[in-house]
């Protein structure tokens, strides 16, 4: 994350933090961190019947967010290429 933000800052105005694909990628990264912090982490420490379900749900959401982030980084939708 820090490396990517550094690259955006050093890109000589090629990439700007205000571009939609960068903002969306940051949002998906924040969602991934929050899901892992509030859903996966407690499930790993807990016991009971709901633990496996919460862990599976958190892992699935995390994987989905990572695929969306990868798609945003590779294809850069909403980028004005003109």
MMTF fields as JSON, N, C-alpha, C and O atoms, coordinates in Angstrom:
{
  "mmtfVersion": "1.0.0",
  "mmtfProducer": "UNKNOWN",
  "numBonds": 327,
  "numAtoms": 328,
  "numGroups": 82,
  "numChains": 1,
  "numModels": 1,
  "chainsPerModel": [1],
  "groupsPerChain": [82],
  "chainIdList": ["A"],
  "bondAtomList": [4, 2, 8, 6, 12, 10, 16, 14, 20, 18, 24, 22, 28, 26, 32, 30, 36, 34, 40, 38, 44, 42, 48, 46, 52, 50, 56, 54, 60, 58, 64, 62, 68, 66, 72, 70, 76, 74, 80, 78, 84, 82, 88, 86, 92, 90, 96, 94, 100, 98, 104, 102, 108, 106, 112, 110, 116, 114, 120, 118, 124, 122, 128, 126, 132, 130, 136, 134, 140, 138, 144, 142, 148, 146, 152, 150, 156, 154, 160, 158, 164, 162, 168, 166, 172, 170, 176, 174, 180, 178, 184, 182, 188, 186, 192, 190, 196, 194, 200, 198, 204, 202, 208, 206, 212, 210, 216, 214, 220, 218, 224, 222, 228, 226, 232, 230, 236, 234, 240, 238, 244, 242, 248, 246, 252, 250, 256, 254, 260, 258, 264, 262, 268, 266, 272, 270, 276, 274, 280, 278, 284, 282, 288, 286, 292, 290, 296, 294, 300, 298, 304, 302, 308, 306, 312, 310, 316, 314, 320, 318, 324, 322],
  "bondOrderList": [1, 1, 1, 1, 1, 1, 1, 1, 1, 1, 1, 1, 1, 1, 1, 1, 1, 1, 1, 1, 1, 1, 1, 1, 1, 1, 1, 1, 1, 1, 1, 1, 1, 1, 1, 1, 1, 1, 1, 1, 1, 1, 1, 1, 1, 1, 1, 1, 1, 1, 1, 1, 1, 1, 1, 1, 1, 1, 1, 1, 1, 1, 1, 1, 1, 1, 1, 1, 1, 1, 1, 1, 1, 1, 1, 1, 1, 1, 1, 1, 1],
  "groupList": [{"groupName": "UNK", "atomNameList": ["N", "CA", "C", "O"], "elementList": ["N", "C", "C", "O"], "formalChargeList": [0, 0, 0, 0], "bondAtomList": [1, 0, 2, 1, 3, 2], "bondOrderList": [1, 1, 2], "singleLetterCode": "X", "chemCompType": "L-PEPTIDE LINKING"}],
  "groupTypeList": [0, 0, 0, 0, 0, 0, 0, 0, 0, 0, 0, 0, 0, 0, 0, 0, 0, 0, 0, 0, 0, 0, 0, 0, 0, 0, 0, 0, 0, 0, 0, 0, 0, 0, 0, 0, 0, 0, 0, 0, 0, 0, 0, 0, 0, 0, 0, 0, 0, 0, 0, 0, 0, 0, 0, 0, 0, 0, 0, 0, 0, 0, 0, 0, 0, 0, 0, 0, 0, 0, 0, 0, 0, 0, 0, 0, 0, 0, 0, 0, 0, 0],
  "groupIdList": [1, 2, 3, 4, 5, 6, 7, 8, 9, 10, 11, 12, 13, 14, 15, 16, 17, 18, 19, 20, 21, 22, 23, 24, 25, 26, 27, 28, 29, 30, 31, 32, 33, 34, 35, 36, 37, 38, 39, 40, 41, 42, 43, 44, 45, 46, 47, 48, 49, 50, 51, 52, 53, 54, 55, 56, 57, 58, 59, 60, 61, 62, 63, 64, 65, 66, 67, 68, 69, 70, 71, 72, 73, 74, 75, 76, 77, 78, 79, 80, 81, 82],
  "secStructList": [7, 2, 2, 2, 2, 2, 2, 2, 2, 6, 1, 6, 6, 1, 1, 7, 6, 6, 1, 2, 2, 2, 2, 2, 2, 2, 2, 2, 2, 2, 2, 2, 2, 2, 2, 0, 0, 0, 0, 0, 2, 2, 2, 2, 2, 7, 7, 1, 2, 2, 2, 2, 2, 2, 2, 2, 2, 2, 2, 2, 2, 2, 2, 2, 2, 2, 2, 2, 2, 2, 2, 2, 2, 2, 2, 7, 6, 6, 7, 7, 7, 7],
  "xCoordList": [0.824, 0.0, 0.873, 0.664, 1.838, 2.712, 3.505, 3.662, 4.0, 4.76, 3.896, 4.355, 2.657, 1.751, 1.436, 1.404, 1.202, 0.93, 2.167, 2.058, 3.331, 4.572, 4.734, 5.166, 4.389, 4.481, 3.517, 3.863, 2.33, 1.374, 1.939, 1.837, 2.529, 3.106, 4.295, 4.524, 5.056, 6.248, 5.994, 6.947, 4.755, 4.453, 4.476, 4.03, 4.974, 5.068, 3.718, 3.629, 2.676, 1.328, 0.692, -0.343, 1.276, 0.624, -0.59, -1.664, -0.417, -1.507, -1.766, -0.834, -3.038, -3.412, -4.275, -5.037, -4.155, -4.934, -6.433, -7.242, -6.806, -8.222, -8.847, -10.05, -8.061, -8.621, -9.531, -9.234, -10.625, -11.665, -11.146, -11.478, -10.347, -9.885, -8.98, -8.977, -8.215, -7.357, -8.206, -7.968, -9.188, -10.076, -10.829, -10.923, -11.366, -12.087, -11.167, -11.572, -9.941, -8.986, -8.668, -8.543, -8.536, -8.297, -9.495, -9.33, -10.692, -11.895, -11.963, -12.276, -11.676, -11.702, -10.63, -10.845, -9.484, -8.427, -8.883, -8.657, -9.523, -10.021, -11.099, -11.11, -12.0, -13.034, -12.394, -12.833, -11.368, -10.661, -10.053, -10.172, -9.406, -8.802, -9.876, -9.701, -10.973, -12.046, -12.699, -12.987, -12.931, -13.514, -12.587, -13.034, -11.304, -10.358, -10.265, -10.136, -10.326, -10.195, -11.43, -11.314, -12.615, -13.838, -14.549, -15.439, -14.189, -14.879, -13.932, -14.203, -12.838, -11.925, -11.129, -11.038, -10.557, -9.724, -10.487, -9.978, -11.685, -12.421, -12.817, -12.86, -13.104, -13.473, -12.301, -12.495, -11.094, -9.915, -9.675, -9.15, -10.05, -9.821, -10.989, -10.841, -12.137, -13.334, -13.579, -12.877, -14.609, -15.066, -16.58, -17.235, -17.121, -18.563, -19.026, -18.219, -20.333, -20.876, -20.806, -20.757, -20.8, -20.788, -19.396, -19.26, -18.368, -16.996, -16.675, -16.135, -16.994, -16.683, -17.443, -16.904, -18.681, -19.484, -18.922, -18.82, -18.561, -17.986, -16.637, -16.329, -15.834, -14.53, -14.687, -13.978, -15.602, -15.838, -16.369, -15.946, -17.294, -17.85, -16.765, -16.656, -15.971, -14.906, -13.861, -13.378, -13.508, -12.526, -13.075, -12.35, -14.341, -14.952, -15.007, -14.701, -15.394, -15.44, -14.04, -13.851, -13.059, -11.675, -11.202, -10.586, -11.481, -11.066, -11.758, -11.13, -13.044, -13.774, -13.175, -12.981, -12.884, -12.3, -10.919, -10.573, -10.137, -8.814, -8.918, -8.114, -9.892, -10.094, -10.554, -10.082, -11.461, -11.929, -10.771, -10.62, -9.957, -8.801, -7.834, -7.338, -7.565, -6.674, -7.24, -6.502, -8.541, -9.176, -9.029, -8.722, -9.251, -9.108, -7.679, -7.468, -6.708, -5.309, -4.854, -4.035, -5.371, -4.941, -5.642, -4.989, -6.964, -7.726, -8.005, -8.369, -7.844, -8.006, -9.276, -9.194, -10.448, -11.688, -11.888, -11.3, -12.693, -13.015, -11.814, -11.85, -10.763, -9.574, -9.769, -10.081, -9.587, -9.692, -8.422, -7.364, -8.526, -7.348, -7.146, -6.297, -7.92, -7.857, -6.822, -6.669],
  "yCoordList": [-1.184, 0.0, 1.255, 2.159, 1.311, 2.483, 2.633, 3.744, 1.529, 1.564, 2.092, 2.909, 1.63, 2.088, 3.567, 4.265, 4.055, 5.482, 6.31, 7.408, 5.778, 6.462, 6.55, 7.576, 5.48, 5.489, 6.496, 7.166, 6.606, 7.607, 9.004, 9.865, 9.231, 10.54, 10.891, 12.065, 9.888, 10.121, 10.01, 10.019, 9.907, 9.595, 10.799, 10.688, 11.928, 13.125, 13.492, 13.783, 13.476, 13.872, 12.933, 13.276, 11.764, 10.787, 10.215, 10.094, 9.861, 9.366, 10.381, 10.941, 10.614, 11.55, 10.812, 9.915, 11.189, 10.543, 10.779, 10.064, 11.758, 12.058, 11.223, 11.325, 10.406, 9.583, 8.51, 7.93, 8.269, 7.386, 5.991, 5.431, 5.411, 4.042, 3.949, 2.923, 4.989, 4.979, 5.111, 4.414, 5.997, 6.167, 4.868, 4.448, 4.23, 2.97, 1.867, 1.064, 1.823, 0.825, 1.052, 0.093, 2.303, 2.599, 2.204, 1.682, 2.452, 2.072, 0.555, 0.066, -0.189, -1.65, -2.138, -3.114, -1.477, -1.849, -1.603, -2.439, -0.464, -0.153, -1.156, -1.612, -1.502, -2.497, -3.836, -4.509, -4.226, -5.479, -5.467, -6.445, -4.378, -4.273, -4.333, -5.028, -3.621, -3.612, -4.984, -5.411, -5.672, -7.017, -7.954, -8.736, -7.871, -8.738, -8.38, -9.272, -7.111, -6.689, -7.05, -7.542, -6.801, -6.969, -8.308, -8.644, -9.076, -10.336, -11.534, -12.488, -11.488, -12.633, -12.762, -13.857, -11.678, -11.735, -12.256, -13.144, -11.749, -12.312, -13.779, -14.562, -14.144, -15.533, -16.473, -17.602, -16.021, -16.856, -17.065, -18.103, -16.096, -16.187, -16.833, -17.231, -16.942, -17.413, -18.897, -19.612, -19.328, -20.713, -20.706, -19.728, -21.785, -21.883, -22.192, -22.294, -22.344, -22.741, -21.642, -21.941, -20.388, -19.286, -18.968, -18.231, -19.514, -19.149, -19.541, -18.73, -20.758, -21.206, -20.386, -20.064, -20.056, -19.276, -17.862, -17.355, -17.228, -15.88, -15.889, -14.984, -16.913, -17.015, -17.214, -16.587, -18.075, -18.308, -17.052, -16.718, -16.357, -15.137, -14.066, -13.42, -13.879, -12.884, -13.196, -12.299, -14.468, -14.87, -14.664, -14.214, -14.987, -14.775, -13.308, -12.947, -12.466, -11.02, -10.492, -9.677, -10.958, -10.534, -10.914, -10.1, -12.134, -12.565, -11.744, -11.359, -11.477, -10.66, -9.258, -8.741, -8.649, -7.304, -7.297, -6.349, -8.342, -8.407, -8.566, -7.992, -9.333, -9.473, -8.144, -7.752, -7.456, -6.147, -5.153, -4.402, -5.146, -4.248, -4.557, -3.643, -5.829, -6.222, -5.777, -5.269, -5.96, -5.533, -4.021, -3.554, -3.258, -1.802, -1.405, -0.497, -2.076, -1.73, -2.109, -1.407, -3.197, -3.652, -2.876, -2.394, -2.754, -2.18, -0.683, -0.045, -0.117, 1.317, 1.88, 2.743, 1.395, 1.913, 3.382, 3.876, 4.05, 5.469, 6.375, 7.558, 5.845, 6.643, 7.34, 6.697, 8.641, 9.41, 9.176, 9.709, 8.391, 8.027, 8.969, 8.723, 10.033, 10.938, 11.933, 12.757],
  "zCoordList": [0.0, 0.0, 0.0, -0.81, 0.895, 0.973, -0.32, -0.827, -0.853, -2.099, -3.246, -4.044, -3.33, -4.386, -4.285, -5.298, -3.07, -2.886, -3.229, -3.776, -2.905, -3.274, -4.782, -5.307, -5.474, -6.935, -7.553, -8.526, -7.008, -7.508, -7.28, -8.154, -6.125, -5.824, -6.695, -6.986, -7.114, -7.924, -9.426, -10.205, -9.847, -11.243, -12.177, -13.319, -11.735, -12.589, -13.205, -14.398, -12.385, -12.79, -13.815, -14.386, -14.064, -14.934, -14.221, -14.81, -12.943, -12.107, -11.014, -10.436, -10.736, -9.673, -8.664, -9.026, -7.401, -6.352, -6.531, -5.941, -7.328, -7.54, -8.658, -8.895, -9.342, -10.412, -9.814, -8.77, -10.489, -9.958, -9.662, -8.617, -10.543, -10.327, -9.109, -8.429, -8.817, -7.629, -6.369, -5.382, -6.4, -5.238, -4.955, -3.802, -5.994, -5.803, -5.288, -4.447, -5.783, -5.294, -3.819, -3.057, -3.413, -1.996, -1.138, -0.036, -1.644, -0.897, -0.731, 0.354, -1.792, -1.668, -0.708, 0.011, -0.685, 0.261, 1.697, 2.571, 1.942, 3.291, 3.705, 4.848, 2.791, 3.096, 3.445, 4.378, 2.709, 2.99, 4.379, 5.118, 4.74, 6.071, 7.155, 8.156, 6.969, 7.967, 8.122, 9.241, 7.016, 7.087, 7.849, 8.688, 7.555, 8.259, 9.731, 10.571, 10.061, 11.457, 12.283, 13.405, 11.716, 12.492, 12.286, 13.068, 11.268, 11.019, 11.106, 11.835, 10.373, 10.327, 11.616, 12.171, 12.101, 13.307, 14.519, 15.203, 14.822, 15.96, 15.741, 16.69, 14.486, 14.209, 14.446, 14.897, 14.15, 14.396, 15.881, 16.285, 16.691, 18.134, 18.873, 20.028, 18.233, 18.919, 18.771, 18.056, 19.478, 19.397, 19.285, 19.645, 18.793, 18.703, 17.3, 16.376, 17.141, 15.839, 14.779, 13.585, 15.195, 14.225, 13.694, 12.717, 14.324, 13.966, 12.529, 11.775, 12.144, 10.779, 9.737, 8.679, 10.04, 9.104, 8.948, 7.831, 10.056, 9.99, 9.285, 8.509, 9.555, 8.91, 7.403, 6.615, 7.008, 5.585, 4.901, 3.795, 5.557, 4.986, 4.852, 3.81, 5.892, 5.851, 4.805, 4.113, 4.685, 3.681, 2.273, 1.386, 2.064, 0.753, 0.365, -0.772, 1.307, 1.043, 0.754, -0.149, 1.525, 1.307, -0.088, -0.776, -0.51, -1.844, -2.93, -3.916, -2.751, -3.719, -3.812, -4.912, -2.683, -2.674, -3.333, -4.038, -3.109, -3.731, -5.248, -5.982, -5.723, -7.169, -7.767, -8.834, -7.099, -7.58, -7.608, -8.571, -6.559, -6.513, -7.647, -8.306, -7.878, -8.97, -10.312, -11.157, -10.517, -11.76, -11.946, -13.043, -10.869, -10.946, -11.302, -12.105, -10.712, -10.948, -12.362, -12.955, -12.897, -14.221, -15.335, -16.261, -15.251, -16.362, -16.232, -17.22, -15.056, -14.814, -15.462, -16.335, -15.039, -15.624, -15.257, -14.295, -16.004, -15.795, -16.062, -15.721, -16.661, -16.954, -18.292, -19.294, -18.305, -19.545, -20.345, -20.012, -21.384, -22.178, -23.367, -24.224, -23.41, -24.548, -24.449, -25.35]
}
